């Protein structure tokens, strides 16, 4: 019956010695590798918004609806007001899907778009959570049926910081469009 007691004693000594040895032998410290993470900003910046506007313009030129829609919040809304000759039209869109469907329809009808003049102003609100962008544009547009139009407009775009990402939450577009006079 001494065997179980002897076995317990040996195990206890082994555990104590192992514990003791692990503290007494110095272990060479391994440097902790740096963790590379994307820097998350808690505020919008003019540089950030300018880059997004460039990305959206490139996507628009490439007719890449996904490149545009990735910057639109799911709950975004838009108001579009256009005047052409004696007719004016007004459209309201609620939600990303409605806005994207409208943009896709517009992109399908445009063959070519040339910006004649453009002025952009970016205003970041004091707390850095909201930016208001005003884009005044004069452009010449050729539709897929070959007709040419002049267009002038003002886009007011509201960006908000959502989950640390700048997203479009509201757009108001007011514009004028007229058919390019035919050459005689």
OpenMM code with the backbone's topology and positions (N, CA, C; nanometers):
from openmm import Vec3, app, unit

residues = "UNK UNK UNK UNK UNK UNK UNK UNK UNK UNK UNK UNK UNK UNK UNK UNK UNK UNK UNK UNK UNK UNK UNK UNK UNK UNK UNK UNK UNK UNK UNK UNK UNK UNK UNK UNK UNK UNK UNK UNK UNK UNK UNK UNK UNK UNK UNK UNK UNK UNK UNK UNK UNK UNK UNK UNK UNK UNK UNK UNK UNK UNK UNK UNK UNK UNK UNK UNK UNK UNK UNK UNK UNK UNK UNK UNK UNK UNK UNK UNK UNK UNK UNK UNK UNK UNK UNK UNK UNK UNK UNK UNK UNK UNK UNK UNK UNK UNK UNK UNK UNK UNK UNK UNK UNK UNK UNK UNK UNK UNK UNK UNK UNK UNK UNK UNK UNK UNK UNK UNK UNK UNK UNK UNK UNK UNK UNK UNK UNK UNK UNK UNK UNK UNK UNK UNK UNK UNK UNK UNK UNK UNK UNK UNK UNK UNK UNK UNK UNK UNK UNK UNK UNK UNK UNK UNK UNK UNK UNK UNK UNK UNK UNK UNK UNK UNK UNK UNK UNK UNK UNK UNK UNK UNK UNK UNK UNK UNK UNK UNK UNK UNK UNK UNK".split()
positions = [
    Vec3(0.0813, -0.1196, 0.0000),
    Vec3(0.0000, 0.0000, 0.0000),
    Vec3(0.0853, 0.1254, 0.0000),
    Vec3(0.2106, 0.1067, 0.0117),
    Vec3(0.2996, 0.2213, 0.0100),
    Vec3(0.3194, 0.2756, -0.1303),
    Vec3(0.2906, 0.1968, -0.2282),
    Vec3(0.3132, 0.2329, -0.3679),
    Vec3(0.2331, 0.3567, -0.4092),
    Vec3(0.1022, 0.3654, -0.3769),
    Vec3(0.0292, 0.4851, -0.4161),
    Vec3(0.0830, 0.6104, -0.3471),
    Vec3(0.1257, 0.6007, -0.2244),
    Vec3(0.1799, 0.7165, -0.1541),
    Vec3(0.3125, 0.7567, -0.2157),
    Vec3(0.3951, 0.6591, -0.2506),
    Vec3(0.5237, 0.6867, -0.3145),
    Vec3(0.5024, 0.7511, -0.4506),
    Vec3(0.4053, 0.6999, -0.5229),
    Vec3(0.3749, 0.7550, -0.6548),
    Vec3(0.3290, 0.9006, -0.6437),
    Vec3(0.2444, 0.9291, -0.5416),
    Vec3(0.1988, 1.0668, -0.5190),
    Vec3(0.3162, 1.1572, -0.4868),
    Vec3(0.4074, 1.1105, -0.4071),
    Vec3(0.5244, 1.1889, -0.3682),
    Vec3(0.6116, 1.2182, -0.4884),
    Vec3(0.6326, 1.1197, -0.5722),
    Vec3(0.7171, 1.1396, -0.6917),
    Vec3(0.6521, 1.2419, -0.7856),
    Vec3(0.5208, 1.2281, -0.8054),
    Vec3(0.4508, 1.3228, -0.8925),
    Vec3(0.4569, 1.4643, -0.8357),
    Vec3(0.4412, 1.4763, -0.7046),
    Vec3(0.4479, 1.6073, -0.6406),
    Vec3(0.5854, 1.6677, -0.6583),
    Vec3(0.6886, 1.5912, -0.6393),
    Vec3(0.8267, 1.6395, -0.6551),
    Vec3(0.8507, 1.6799, -0.8000),
    Vec3(0.8037, 1.5992, -0.8924),
    Vec3(0.8204, 1.6318, -1.0351),
    Vec3(0.7514, 1.7637, -1.0686),
    Vec3(0.6302, 1.7825, -1.0184),
    Vec3(0.5567, 1.9065, -1.0461),
    Vec3(0.6268, 2.0270, -0.9848),
    Vec3(0.6748, 2.0105, -0.8618),
    Vec3(0.7449, 2.1202, -0.7953),
    Vec3(0.8739, 2.1521, -0.8698),
    Vec3(0.9503, 2.0478, -0.9057),
    Vec3(1.0759, 2.0696, -0.9761),
    Vec3(1.0525, 2.1321, -1.1134),
    Vec3(0.9512, 2.0853, -1.1823),
    Vec3(0.9208, 2.1403, -1.3136),
    Vec3(0.8845, 2.2870, -1.2997),
    Vec3(0.8033, 2.3172, -1.2015),
    Vec3(0.7637, 2.4541, -1.1769),
    Vec3(0.8846, 2.5378, -1.1397),
    Vec3(0.9677, 2.4849, -1.0557),
    Vec3(1.0881, 2.5553, -1.0123),
    Vec3(1.1827, 2.5767, -1.1298),
    Vec3(1.2024, 2.4722, -1.2104),
    Vec3(1.2937, 2.4820, -1.3235),
    Vec3(1.2453, 2.5848, -1.4258),
    Vec3(1.1175, 2.5867, -1.4451),
    Vec3(1.0664, 2.6798, -1.5455),
    Vec3(1.0891, 2.8251, -1.5038),
    Vec3(1.0996, 2.8506, -1.3746),
    Vec3(1.1250, 2.9866, -1.3281),
    Vec3(1.2730, 3.0164, -1.3212),
    Vec3(1.3536, 2.9152, -1.3030),
    Vec3(1.4950, 2.9412, -1.2819),
    Vec3(1.5745, 2.9463, -1.4111),
    Vec3(1.5249, 2.8883, -1.5181),
    Vec3(1.5971, 2.8927, -1.6449),
    Vec3(1.5475, 3.0130, -1.7218),
    Vec3(1.6384, 3.1037, -1.7520),
    Vec3(1.5932, 3.2228, -1.8252),
    Vec3(1.5519, 3.1850, -1.9676),
    Vec3(1.4423, 3.2406, -2.0096),
    Vec3(1.3925, 3.2166, -2.1447),
    Vec3(1.4214, 3.3416, -2.2258),
    Vec3(1.4824, 3.3204, -2.3418),
    Vec3(1.5152, 3.4339, -2.4275),
    Vec3(1.3850, 3.4943, -2.4805),
    Vec3(1.3661, 3.6210, -2.4546),
    Vec3(1.2437, 3.6899, -2.4979),
    Vec3(1.2445, 3.7060, -2.6488),
    Vec3(1.1358, 3.6703, -2.7093),
    Vec3(1.1194, 3.6862, -2.8537),
    Vec3(1.0481, 3.8188, -2.8791),
    Vec3(1.0974, 3.8956, -2.9741),
    Vec3(1.0284, 4.0222, -3.0028),
    Vec3(0.8899, 3.9936, -3.0598),
    Vec3(0.7963, 4.0749, -3.0204),
    Vec3(0.6599, 4.0616, -3.0707),
    Vec3(0.6550, 4.1296, -3.2068),
    Vec3(0.6138, 4.0545, -3.3092),
    Vec3(0.6101, 4.1166, -3.4423),
    Vec3(0.5077, 4.2286, -3.4449),
    Vec3(0.5371, 4.3346, -3.5214),
    Vec3(0.4404, 4.4444, -3.5288),
    Vec3(0.3139, 4.3981, -3.5991),
    Vec3(0.2027, 4.4467, -3.5525),
    Vec3(0.0739, 4.4156, -3.6135),
    Vec3(0.0400, 4.5313, -3.7060),
    Vec3(0.0204, 4.4995, -3.8317),
    Vec3(-0.0121, 4.6031, -3.9289),
    Vec3(-0.1635, 4.6114, -3.9385),
    Vec3(-0.2155, 4.7286, -3.9090),
    Vec3(-0.3601, 4.7498, -3.9165),
    Vec3(-0.3864, 4.8770, -3.9948),
    Vec3(-0.5016, 4.8824, -4.0549),
    Vec3(-0.5426, 5.0038, -4.1239),
    Vec3(-0.5731, 5.1088, -4.0184),
    Vec3(-0.5266, 5.2276, -4.0430),
    Vec3(-0.5520, 5.3336, -3.9473),
    Vec3(-0.6968, 5.3780, -3.9577),
    Vec3(-0.7658, 5.3700, -3.8487),
    Vec3(-0.9067, 5.4057, -3.8453),
    Vec3(-0.9170, 5.5497, -3.7965),
    Vec3(-0.9881, 5.6286, -3.8728),
    Vec3(-1.0032, 5.7683, -3.8366),
    Vec3(-1.1407, 5.7899, -3.7749),
    Vec3(-1.1462, 5.8792, -3.6801),
    Vec3(-1.2731, 5.9134, -3.6173),
    Vec3(-1.3316, 6.0411, -3.6753),
    Vec3(-1.2658, 6.0935, -3.7808),
    Vec3(-1.3136, 6.2159, -3.8431),
    Vec3(-1.2921, 6.2106, -3.9932),
    Vec3(-1.3806, 6.2771, -4.0639),
    Vec3(-1.3656, 6.2907, -4.2081),
    Vec3(-1.2587, 6.3950, -4.2372),
    Vec3(-1.1913, 6.3796, -4.3498),
    Vec3(-1.0917, 6.4789, -4.3892),
    Vec3(-1.1174, 6.5219, -4.5331),
    Vec3(-1.0716, 6.6402, -4.5659),
    Vec3(-1.0875, 6.6917, -4.7014),
    Vec3(-1.0137, 6.6022, -4.8011),
    Vec3(-0.8968, 6.5548, -4.7631),
    Vec3(-0.8178, 6.4662, -4.8494),
    Vec3(-0.8943, 6.3363, -4.8782),
    Vec3(-0.9537, 6.2805, -4.7753),
    Vec3(-1.0307, 6.1562, -4.7869),
    Vec3(-1.1507, 6.1756, -4.8812),
    Vec3(-1.2239, 6.2830, -4.8635),
    Vec3(-1.3417, 6.3115, -4.9453),
    Vec3(-1.2992, 6.3386, -5.0904),
    Vec3(-1.1903, 6.4124, -5.1105),
    Vec3(-1.1397, 6.4385, -5.2462),
    Vec3(-1.1067, 6.3093, -5.3188),
    Vec3(-1.0455, 6.2149, -5.2482),
    Vec3(-1.0105, 6.0867, -5.3096),
    Vec3(-1.1362, 6.0086, -5.3467),
    Vec3(-1.2355, 6.0119, -5.2615),
    Vec3(-1.3611, 5.9421, -5.2916),
    Vec3(-1.4279, 6.0039, -5.4144),
    Vec3(-1.4268, 6.1365, -5.4237),
    Vec3(-1.4853, 6.2035, -5.5405),
    Vec3(-1.4126, 6.1619, -5.6685),
    Vec3(-1.2804, 6.1501, -5.6626),
    Vec3(-1.2030, 6.1038, -5.7791),
    Vec3(-1.2404, 5.9597, -5.8142),
    Vec3(-1.2538, 5.8749, -5.7120),
    Vec3(-1.2922, 5.7352, -5.7345),
    Vec3(-1.4309, 5.7263, -5.7998),
    Vec3(-1.5237, 5.8068, -5.7515),
    Vec3(-1.6594, 5.8064, -5.8057),
    Vec3(-1.6586, 5.8564, -5.9507),
    Vec3(-1.5834, 5.9622, -5.9774),
    Vec3(-1.5760, 6.0151, -6.1143),
    Vec3(-1.5180, 5.9113, -6.2100),
    Vec3(-1.4134, 5.8424, -6.1682),
    Vec3(-1.3536, 5.7375, -6.2524),
    Vec3(-1.4548, 5.6253, -6.2763),
    Vec3(-1.5231, 5.5835, -6.1712),
    Vec3(-1.6242, 5.4786, -6.1847),
    Vec3(-1.7362, 5.5242, -6.2784),
    Vec3(-1.7740, 5.6510, -6.2703),
    Vec3(-1.8783, 5.7055, -6.3574),
    Vec3(-1.8328, 5.6997, -6.5031),
    Vec3(-1.7087, 5.7427, -6.5287),
    Vec3(-1.6544, 5.7395, -6.6651),
    Vec3(-1.6457, 5.5970, -6.7185),
    Vec3(-1.6114, 5.5026, -6.6299),
    Vec3(-1.5990, 5.3613, -6.6691),
    Vec3(-1.7339, 5.2888, -6.6694),
    Vec3(-1.8401, 5.3597, -6.6325),
    Vec3(-1.9742, 5.3018, -6.6185),
    Vec3(-1.9731, 5.1825, -6.5224),
    Vec3(-1.9001, 5.2007, -6.4155),
    Vec3(-1.8838, 5.0979, -6.3115),
    Vec3(-1.9752, 5.1323, -6.1940),
    Vec3(-2.0958, 5.0814, -6.1969),
    Vec3(-2.1951, 5.1152, -6.0945),
    Vec3(-2.1510, 5.0674, -5.9562),
    Vec3(-2.0795, 4.9557, -5.9492),
    Vec3(-2.0311, 4.9046, -5.8205),
    Vec3(-1.9298, 5.0009, -5.7593),
    Vec3(-1.8460, 5.0606, -5.8440),
    Vec3(-1.7464, 5.1565, -5.7962),
    Vec3(-1.8089, 5.2810, -5.7369),
    Vec3(-1.9291, 5.3130, -5.7812),
    Vec3(-2.0020, 5.4279, -5.7257),
    Vec3(-2.0792, 5.3847, -5.6017),
    Vec3(-2.1507, 5.2740, -5.6130),
    Vec3(-2.2433, 5.2330, -5.5069),
    Vec3(-2.1753, 5.1959, -5.3761),
    Vec3(-2.0477, 5.1613, -5.3797),
    Vec3(-1.9798, 5.1239, -5.2546),
    Vec3(-1.9663, 5.2404, -5.1578),
    Vec3(-1.9890, 5.3621, -5.2074),
    Vec3(-1.9817, 5.4804, -5.1210),
    Vec3(-2.1192, 5.5308, -5.0777),
    Vec3(-2.2248, 5.4589, -5.1122),
    Vec3(-2.3602, 5.5028, -5.0784),
    Vec3(-2.4126, 5.4211, -4.9606),
    Vec3(-2.4555, 5.4896, -4.8554),
    Vec3(-2.5104, 5.4217, -4.7375),
    Vec3(-2.6433, 5.3552, -4.7741),
    Vec3(-2.6737, 5.2472, -4.7066),
    Vec3(-2.7964, 5.1721, -4.7361),
    Vec3(-2.9224, 5.2561, -4.7163),
    Vec3(-2.9179, 5.3512, -4.6269),
    Vec3(-3.0356, 5.4334, -4.5957),
    Vec3(-3.0316, 5.5712, -4.6634),
    Vec3(-2.9408, 5.5906, -4.7579),
    Vec3(-2.9242, 5.7210, -4.8230),
    Vec3(-3.0509, 5.7628, -4.8960),
    Vec3(-3.0616, 5.8926, -4.9195),
    Vec3(-3.1731, 5.9443, -4.9990),
    Vec3(-3.1190, 6.0473, -5.0970),
    Vec3(-3.1964, 6.0709, -5.2021),
    Vec3(-3.1546, 6.1656, -5.3048),
    Vec3(-3.2754, 6.2366, -5.3624),
    Vec3(-3.2538, 6.3619, -5.4002),
    Vec3(-3.3541, 6.4419, -5.4681),
    Vec3(-3.2907, 6.4952, -5.5947),
    Vec3(-3.3575, 6.4754, -5.7067),
    Vec3(-3.3065, 6.5211, -5.8359),
    Vec3(-3.4102, 6.6155, -5.8975),
    Vec3(-3.3665, 6.7366, -5.9303),
    Vec3(-3.4520, 6.8375, -5.9939),
    Vec3(-3.3852, 6.8799, -6.1238),
    Vec3(-3.4552, 6.8641, -6.2369),
    Vec3(-3.3994, 6.9033, -6.3662),
    Vec3(-3.4977, 6.9881, -6.4437),
    Vec3(-3.4435, 7.0874, -6.5146),
    Vec3(-3.5249, 7.1705, -6.6034),
    Vec3(-3.4702, 7.1547, -6.7443),
    Vec3(-3.5603, 7.1365, -6.8380),
    Vec3(-3.5257, 7.1278, -6.9793),
    Vec3(-3.6311, 7.2044, -7.0561),
    Vec3(-3.5907, 7.3097, -7.1242),
    Vec3(-3.6837, 7.3967, -7.1978),
    Vec3(-3.7971, 7.4403, -7.1052),
    Vec3(-3.9192, 7.4000, -7.1352),
    Vec3(-4.0345, 7.4385, -7.0551),
    Vec3(-4.0764, 7.3302, -6.9552),
    Vec3(-3.9997, 7.2235, -6.9470),
    Vec3(-4.0361, 7.1095, -6.8627),
    Vec3(-3.9421, 7.1005, -6.7437),
    Vec3(-3.9985, 7.0695, -6.6300),
    Vec3(-3.9124, 7.0398, -6.5143),
    Vec3(-3.9567, 6.9075, -6.4539),
    Vec3(-3.8570, 6.8368, -6.4028),
    Vec3(-3.8818, 6.7053, -6.3443),
    Vec3(-3.8207, 6.7004, -6.2060),
    Vec3(-3.8882, 6.6259, -6.1196),
    Vec3(-3.8390, 6.6090, -5.9827),
    Vec3(-3.8540, 6.4621, -5.9433),
    Vec3(-3.7481, 6.4077, -5.8866),
    Vec3(-3.7483, 6.2678, -5.8435),
    Vec3(-3.6916, 6.2586, -5.7027),
    Vec3(-3.7516, 6.1746, -5.6206),
    Vec3(-3.6988, 6.1453, -5.4871),
    Vec3(-3.6680, 5.9960, -5.4805),
    Vec3(-3.5533, 5.9643, -5.4247),
    Vec3(-3.5109, 5.8248, -5.4110),
    Vec3(-3.4789, 5.7982, -5.2643),
    Vec3(-3.5318, 5.6907, -5.2120),
    Vec3(-3.5082, 5.6530, -5.0729),
    Vec3(-3.4386, 5.5173, -5.0725),
    Vec3(-3.3216, 5.5110, -5.0142),
    Vec3(-3.2483, 5.3860, -5.0047),
    Vec3(-3.1470, 5.3685, -5.1164),
    Vec3(-3.0438, 5.2974, -5.0860),
    Vec3(-2.9338, 5.2735, -5.1793),
    Vec3(-2.9820, 5.2082, -5.3084),
    Vec3(-3.0690, 5.1089, -5.2983),
    Vec3(-3.1144, 5.0364, -5.4171),
    Vec3(-3.1813, 5.1292, -5.5187),
    Vec3(-3.2689, 5.2180, -5.4719),
    Vec3(-3.3362, 5.3113, -5.5631),
    Vec3(-3.2360, 5.4055, -5.6293),
    Vec3(-3.1410, 5.4549, -5.5517),
    Vec3(-3.0397, 5.5466, -5.6058),
    Vec3(-2.9535, 5.4750, -5.7093),
    Vec3(-2.9086, 5.3558, -5.6772),
    Vec3(-2.8228, 5.2781, -5.7677),
    Vec3(-2.8984, 5.2435, -5.8964),
    Vec3(-3.0249, 5.2061, -5.8865),
    Vec3(-3.1042, 5.1761, -6.0060),
    Vec3(-3.1156, 5.2982, -6.0972),
    Vec3(-3.1361, 5.4156, -6.0372),
    Vec3(-3.1443, 5.5400, -6.1149),
    Vec3(-3.0101, 5.5691, -6.1830),
    Vec3(-2.9012, 5.5591, -6.1071),
    Vec3(-2.7684, 5.5845, -6.1650),
    Vec3(-2.7378, 5.4877, -6.2785),
    Vec3(-2.7743, 5.3624, -6.2606),
    Vec3(-2.7510, 5.2610, -6.3631),
    Vec3(-2.8276, 5.2956, -6.4908),
    Vec3(-2.9512, 5.3395, -6.4764),
    Vec3(-3.0327, 5.3798, -6.5910),
    Vec3(-2.9675, 5.4971, -6.6645),
    Vec3(-2.9201, 5.5955, -6.5905),
    Vec3(-2.8534, 5.7118, -6.6499),
    Vec3(-2.7272, 5.6686, -6.7243),
    Vec3(-2.6455, 5.5853, -6.6599),
    Vec3(-2.5200, 5.5405, -6.7222),
    Vec3(-2.5449, 5.4632, -6.8521),
    Vec3(-2.6533, 5.3885, -6.8565),
    Vec3(-2.6866, 5.3118, -6.9780),
    Vec3(-2.7223, 5.4035, -7.0950),
    Vec3(-2.7728, 5.5228, -7.0648),
    Vec3(-2.8158, 5.6150, -7.1706),
    Vec3(-2.7048, 5.7086, -7.2187),
    Vec3(-2.5938, 5.7128, -7.1461),
    Vec3(-2.4856, 5.8045, -7.1816),
    Vec3(-2.3780, 5.7311, -7.2610),
    Vec3(-2.3474, 5.7888, -7.3783),
    Vec3(-2.2388, 5.7345, -7.4591),
    Vec3(-2.1075, 5.8021, -7.4221),
    Vec3(-2.1142, 5.9361, -7.4076),
    Vec3(-1.9936, 6.0124, -7.3747),
    Vec3(-2.0320, 6.1320, -7.2886),
    Vec3(-1.9400, 6.1690, -7.2012),
    Vec3(-1.9633, 6.2821, -7.1112),
    Vec3(-1.8345, 6.3605, -7.0997),
    Vec3(-1.8386, 6.4885, -7.1356),
    Vec3(-1.7203, 6.5748, -7.1261),
    Vec3(-1.7497, 6.6865, -7.0263),
    Vec3(-1.6629, 6.6991, -6.9284),
    Vec3(-1.6774, 6.8074, -6.8317),
    Vec3(-1.6111, 6.9310, -6.8902),
    Vec3(-1.6891, 7.0376, -6.9059),
    Vec3(-1.6373, 7.1631, -6.9596),
    Vec3(-1.5784, 7.2470, -6.8468),
    Vec3(-1.6503, 7.2524, -6.7373),
    Vec3(-1.6027, 7.3280, -6.6204),
    Vec3(-1.6581, 7.2633, -6.4955),
    Vec3(-1.5762, 7.2633, -6.3897),
    Vec3(-1.6227, 7.2058, -6.2639),
    Vec3(-1.5560, 7.2767, -6.1462),
    Vec3(-1.6370, 7.3059, -6.0466),
    Vec3(-1.5859, 7.3643, -5.9217),
    Vec3(-1.6369, 7.2800, -5.8060),
    Vec3(-1.5464, 7.2465, -5.7165),
    Vec3(-1.5803, 7.1607, -5.6027),
    Vec3(-1.5432, 7.2333, -5.4743),
    Vec3(-1.6351, 7.2333, -5.3793),
    Vec3(-1.6022, 7.2848, -5.2454),
    Vec3(-1.6395, 7.1779, -5.1428),
    Vec3(-1.5485, 7.1595, -5.0474),
    Vec3(-1.5688, 7.0581, -4.9431),
    Vec3(-1.5658, 7.1286, -4.8088),
    Vec3(-1.6717, 7.1070, -4.7318),
    Vec3(-1.6790, 7.1659, -4.5979),
    Vec3(-1.6946, 7.0528, -4.4970),
    Vec3(-1.5962, 7.0395, -4.4085),
    Vec3(-1.6023, 6.9393, -4.3028),
    Vec3(-1.6613, 7.0073, -4.1789),
    Vec3(-1.7660, 6.9489, -4.1224),
    Vec3(-1.8265, 7.0061, -4.0027),
    Vec3(-1.7284, 6.9961, -3.8854),
    Vec3(-1.7492, 7.0797, -3.7869),
    Vec3(-1.6571, 7.0938, -3.6741),
    Vec3(-1.6238, 6.9624, -3.6041),
    Vec3(-1.7204, 6.8750, -3.5880),
    Vec3(-1.6934, 6.7489, -3.5171),
    Vec3(-1.6327, 6.6419, -3.6073),
    Vec3(-1.6209, 6.6702, -3.7386),
    Vec3(-1.5591, 6.5775, -3.8319),
    Vec3(-1.6442, 6.4576, -3.8687),
    Vec3(-1.7710, 6.4579, -3.8316),
    Vec3(-1.8590, 6.3444, -3.8592),
    Vec3(-1.9417, 6.3627, -3.9860),
    Vec3(-1.9442, 6.4848, -4.0379),
    Vec3(-2.0240, 6.5156, -4.1558),
    Vec3(-1.9450, 6.6079, -4.2478),
    Vec3(-1.9559, 6.5838, -4.3781),
    Vec3(-1.8954, 6.6713, -4.4783),
    Vec3(-2.0031, 6.7063, -4.5800),
    Vec3(-2.0023, 6.8320, -4.6213),
    Vec3(-2.0951, 6.8759, -4.7257),
    Vec3(-2.0109, 6.9181, -4.8456),
    Vec3(-2.0377, 6.8527, -4.9570),
    Vec3(-1.9625, 6.8775, -5.0796),
    Vec3(-2.0566, 6.9420, -5.1806),
    Vec3(-2.0102, 7.0509, -5.2413),
    Vec3(-2.0869, 7.1165, -5.3476),
    Vec3(-2.0056, 7.1046, -5.4762),
    Vec3(-2.0697, 7.0497, -5.5780),
    Vec3(-2.0037, 7.0319, -5.7073),
    Vec3(-2.0866, 7.1041, -5.8127),
    Vec3(-2.0284, 7.2090, -5.8702),
    Vec3(-2.0928, 7.2833, -5.9793),
    Vec3(-2.0267, 7.2367, -6.1092),
    Vec3(-2.1081, 7.1887, -6.2019),
    Vec3(-2.0530, 7.1296, -6.3237),
    Vec3(-2.1259, 7.1783, -6.4478),
    Vec3(-2.0485, 7.2059, -6.5520),
    Vec3(-2.1023, 7.2305, -6.6858),
    Vec3(-2.0420, 7.1198, -6.7712),
    Vec3(-2.1285, 7.0483, -6.8438),
    Vec3(-2.0775, 6.9366, -6.9240),
    Vec3(-2.1539, 6.9227, -7.0542),
    Vec3(-2.0910, 6.8496, -7.1453),
    Vec3(-2.1538, 6.8143, -7.2716),
    Vec3(-2.1728, 6.6636, -7.2689),
    Vec3(-2.2947, 6.6205, -7.2976),
    Vec3(-2.3283, 6.4789, -7.2903),
    Vec3(-2.3794, 6.4313, -7.4257),
    Vec3(-2.3301, 6.3146, -7.4677),
    Vec3(-2.3812, 6.2505, -7.5879),
    Vec3(-2.4512, 6.1228, -7.5436),
    Vec3(-2.5778, 6.1082, -7.5839),
    Vec3(-2.6542, 5.9900, -7.5445),
    Vec3(-2.6277, 5.8759, -7.6428),
    Vec3(-2.6732, 5.7577, -7.6072),
    Vec3(-2.6506, 5.6400, -7.6922),
    Vec3(-2.7227, 5.6508, -7.8261),
    Vec3(-2.8243, 5.7382, -7.8364),
    Vec3(-2.8917, 5.7584, -7.9651),
    Vec3(-2.8254, 5.8690, -8.0477),
    Vec3(-2.7100, 5.9192, -8.0012),
    Vec3(-2.6320, 6.0164, -8.0773),
    Vec3(-2.6666, 6.1624, -8.0536),
    Vec3(-2.7640, 6.1919, -7.9725),
    Vec3(-2.8008, 6.3312, -7.9444),
    Vec3(-2.7016, 6.3913, -7.8453),
    Vec3(-2.6762, 6.5231, -7.8639),
    Vec3(-2.5838, 6.5942, -7.7752),
    Vec3(-2.6614, 6.6962, -7.6923),
    Vec3(-2.6209, 6.7073, -7.5663),
    Vec3(-2.6859, 6.7997, -7.4742),
    Vec3(-2.5803, 6.8771, -7.3961),
    Vec3(-2.6188, 6.9988, -7.3585),
    Vec3(-2.5402, 7.0739, -7.2609),
    Vec3(-2.6132, 7.0605, -7.1284),
    Vec3(-2.5367, 7.0498, -7.0237),
    Vec3(-2.5959, 7.0344, -6.8916),
    Vec3(-2.5170, 7.1187, -6.7921),
    Vec3(-2.5885, 7.1803, -6.7030),
    Vec3(-2.5266, 7.2581, -6.5966),
    Vec3(-2.5987, 7.2217, -6.4680),
    Vec3(-2.5236, 7.2026, -6.3599),
    Vec3(-2.5915, 7.1623, -6.2374),
    Vec3(-2.5110, 7.1849, -6.1117),
    Vec3(-2.5814, 7.1707, -6.0023),
    Vec3(-2.5214, 7.1789, -5.8690),
    Vec3(-2.5608, 7.0535, -5.7938),
    Vec3(-2.4604, 6.9796, -5.7502),
    Vec3(-2.4818, 6.8625, -5.6653),
    Vec3(-2.4375, 6.8979, -5.5241),
    Vec3(-2.5233, 6.8747, -5.4278),
    Vec3(-2.4876, 6.8915, -5.2873),
    Vec3(-2.4909, 6.7519, -5.2259),
    Vec3(-2.3745, 6.7066, -5.1825),
    Vec3(-2.3590, 6.5688, -5.1351),
    Vec3(-2.3186, 6.5718, -4.9884),
    Vec3(-2.3932, 6.4985, -4.9060),
    Vec3(-2.3613, 6.4893, -4.7634),
    Vec3(-2.2937, 6.3544, -4.7372),
    Vec3(-2.1742, 6.3607, -4.6825),
    Vec3(-2.1023, 6.2408, -4.6398),
    Vec3(-2.1078, 6.2338, -4.4885),
    Vec3(-2.1241, 6.1140, -4.4348),
    Vec3(-2.1193, 6.0934, -4.2892),
    Vec3(-2.0239, 5.9786, -4.2624),
    Vec3(-1.9662, 5.9821, -4.1453),
    Vec3(-1.8767, 5.8748, -4.1027),
    Vec3(-1.9623, 5.7641, -4.0427),
    Vec3(-1.9692, 5.6508, -4.1139),
    Vec3(-2.0502, 5.5372, -4.0697),
    Vec3(-1.9577, 5.4176, -4.0534),
    Vec3(-1.9496, 5.3646, -3.9323),
    Vec3(-1.8581, 5.2539, -3.9021),
    Vec3(-1.7167, 5.2862, -3.9493),
    Vec3(-1.6744, 5.4084, -3.9231),
    Vec3(-1.5408, 5.4589, -3.9562),
    Vec3(-1.5164, 5.4704, -4.1072),
    Vec3(-1.6216, 5.4655, -4.1879),
    Vec3(-1.6090, 5.4775, -4.3327),
    Vec3(-1.6921, 5.5968, -4.3807),
    Vec3(-1.6342, 5.6806, -4.4674),
    Vec3(-1.7127, 5.7907, -4.5230),
    Vec3(-1.8151, 5.7365, -4.6234),
    Vec3(-1.9403, 5.7695, -4.6011),
    Vec3(-2.0478, 5.7202, -4.6871),
    Vec3(-2.1392, 5.8367, -4.7252),
    Vec3(-2.1947, 5.8283, -4.8458),
    Vec3(-2.2916, 5.9275, -4.8912),
    Vec3(-2.4247, 5.8948, -4.8249),
    Vec3(-2.4831, 5.9953, -4.7582),
    Vec3(-2.6112, 5.9745, -4.6912),
    Vec3(-2.7241, 6.0561, -4.7541),
    Vec3(-2.6873, 6.1613, -4.8295),
    Vec3(-2.7895, 6.2446, -4.8940),
    Vec3(-2.7281, 6.3153, -5.0135),
    Vec3(-2.8064, 6.3248, -5.1210),
    Vec3(-2.7645, 6.3982, -5.2403),
    Vec3(-2.8823, 6.4812, -5.2896),
    Vec3(-2.8533, 6.6058, -5.3236),
    Vec3(-2.9534, 6.6896, -5.3896),
    Vec3(-2.8888, 6.7420, -5.5168),
    Vec3(-2.9525, 6.7120, -5.6289),
    Vec3(-2.9023, 6.7547, -5.7588),
    Vec3(-3.0041, 6.8474, -5.8223),
    Vec3(-2.9572, 6.9663, -5.8610),
    Vec3(-3.0411, 7.0613, -5.9349),
    Vec3(-2.9692, 7.0908, -6.0650),
    Vec3(-3.0387, 7.0742, -6.1751),
    Vec3(-2.9711, 7.0949, -6.3017),
    Vec3(-3.0605, 7.1468, -6.4116),
    Vec3(-2.9952, 7.1854, -6.5160),
    Vec3(-3.0583, 7.2353, -6.6371),
    Vec3(-2.9976, 7.1580, -6.7532),
    Vec3(-3.0790, 7.1206, -6.8495),
    Vec3(-3.0290, 7.0473, -6.9656),
    Vec3(-3.0962, 7.1003, -7.0905),
    Vec3(-3.0160, 7.1127, -7.1975),
    Vec3(-3.0697, 7.1584, -7.3259),
    Vec3(-2.9990, 7.0838, -7.4373),
    Vec3(-3.0767, 7.0529, -7.5406),
    Vec3(-3.0179, 6.9837, -7.6552),
    Vec3(-2.9210, 7.0761, -7.7268),
    Vec3(-2.8094, 7.0201, -7.7656),
    Vec3(-2.7059, 7.0923, -7.8407),
    Vec3(-2.7652, 7.1337, -7.9756),
    Vec3(-2.7530, 7.2609, -8.0118),
    Vec3(-2.8108, 7.3024, -8.1400),
    Vec3(-2.7448, 7.2266, -8.2567),
    Vec3(-2.8267, 7.1822, -8.3482),
    Vec3(-2.7758, 7.1090, -8.4642),
    Vec3(-2.6987, 7.2043, -8.5551),
    Vec3(-2.5887, 7.1559, -8.6115),
    Vec3(-2.5089, 7.2378, -8.7039),
    Vec3(-2.5780, 7.2404, -8.8406),
    Vec3(-2.5816, 7.3589, -8.8982),
    Vec3(-2.6473, 7.3746, -9.0286),
    Vec3(-2.5471, 7.3834, -9.1384),
] * unit.nanometer
topology = app.Topology()
chain = topology.addChain("A")
for resn in residues:
    res = topology.addResidue(resn, chain)
    for name in ("N", "CA", "C"):
        topology.addAtom(name, app.Element.getBySymbol(name[0]), res)
